[in-house]
Amino acid sequence: MSKYLLVGLGNPGDEYANTRHNIGFDVVHAFVVKHGAAFKVERLAYMAEIKWKGKIFICICPTTFMNLSGRAFKYWMDKEKVLLENSLTVLDDLALPLEKLRLRGTGSDAGHNGLKNIQETLGTNAYPRLRFGIGNHFPKGMQSDFVLGKWRKEELPLVGFKIQKCIEIIESCAAIGLDRTMSSVNNQVYNTE
């Protein structure tokens, strides 16, 4: 069986629940729920294991806080013997509008502390990631409040729709590969109309 590591980036704790910065947690949680599994508290992460179409997904939401996400990523990748190219990290992205998702096999951390720590821990930036656009509609100097803030009511339908799209993307990456999935994802503009 092929094995995959699905990593949702976010911060543990109720005060961070349903915030823009925790969308990685929310996507992985929705994937786990769809497949009838449940998280348990394990070393450095909430972890769930899913079997789907001859594949095993090790799904983690690190409990190390965003800035130390690399510790959980590396621990679970090594423990479960998952190839780096069979990982997928899901995160928020300020540089992308809310209507966009971006799937890449490599790239810079673009100032994202979770990616920065993963890159430092692994010694490479060549690992797949799915960026969930959160937009950047905030007053100057208020970036942190925006990122750590909850979604606005009018954003929720699109956020929910994109979470479902992310589940399809995760399944597609495992079924047909990253490259073929990228070509169908990266030029899409998502809306609920």
Buried (B, 14 or more C-beta within 10 A) or exposed (E): EEBBBBBBBBBBEEEBEBBBBBBBBBBBBBBBEBBEBEBEEBEBBBBBBBEBEEBBBBBBBBBBBBEBBBBBBBBBBEBBEBEBBBBBBBBBBBBBBBBBBBBBBEBEBBEBBBBBBBBEBBEEBEBBBBBBBBBBEBEEEEEEEBBBBEBEEEBEEBBBEBBEBBBEBBBBBBEEEBEEBBEEBEEEEBEEE
